[in-house]
Amino acid sequence: MEIEKDVLIKANKSDIKNGTIIIPPEINKLASGSLSLLPDLKLVVLSEKIEKIPNFLFMQDSSLKKILFSSGIKEIGAFAFDGCRSIKSISLSKNVEKIGDGAFINCCNLEEITFKNKNTILGKGIFKNCPSLKKINVPSGFNIIEFADIETSHTIINVCDFELEK
């Protein structure tokens, strides 16, 4: 890993162990694109200190299947998951406050996403070109009008009462 102070500048193919990258606790920030274009990356485990997933972080990581969002994540940048075709399900923590434009664009196999914060601000086109999206789980009080740009008519928006995470 290329690291400057507490910022991950770029991860390399050699940092992937059994398809997984674990971001060490001494890293507080991720540079834009620092985890993009990594072949064979299937799972990313983020440290609790990371608060933002920057723009273009996982762009075109077509083998990425899962990311374990820490409770520290408050923001997901624009186009952060653009082209992550292997992700099928995402569950965001209750601390996610903002999701940038096109964050999940071209995630063509994304089937389900769960929001746990009713006040999450959504950017434009976050689900553009996500034809497999079937289910969006939101807490009661979530502004469902935010999903006006969903392109599929078969998507179900499920309003849930989530238990608070510990």
C-alpha positions, 0 to 999 in steps of 0.5 A: 500500500502507498500511504502518506501520513494517515492517507491511503494513496493507492492499494496494489494487487499485492495488497489483496489476500484471498480476495480481501483488503483490510484497511489498517486502523492507522489509515484515517482517509482514502484518496480518490481512486485508491482502491479502483481497478484492482483485479480479483478484489472481492471484499473490503473491510474499512477501519472505524476511523474512515468517515468518507468513501471518496469519489471514484474509490471503487470505480470499475472494480468489477470483481468487488462483491462486498464492502463492510461499511464501518459505523464511522462512514458518514459520506459516500462520494460521487461515483464511488462504486461506478461499475462494480458489477459484482455487488448484489447487496449493500447495507449502510450504517445509520451514520451515513448522512450523504451519498454523492451523485451516481454513487452506485451507477452501473452496478448492474447486478445490485439487487438490494440496498438498505438505508438506516438513516432517515435523513440521508441526503441522496445525490442525483442518479445514484441508481442509474443503470442498475436494472437488477435493483429489486428492493430498497429498504428504508426507515420510516420517515425516509424521503421516498421522493428521493428515489424518483430517478429509479429507472426500473418499474419492478423496484419495491421500496420497503419501509422498515423499523430498524433497531438501533445498531450498537 
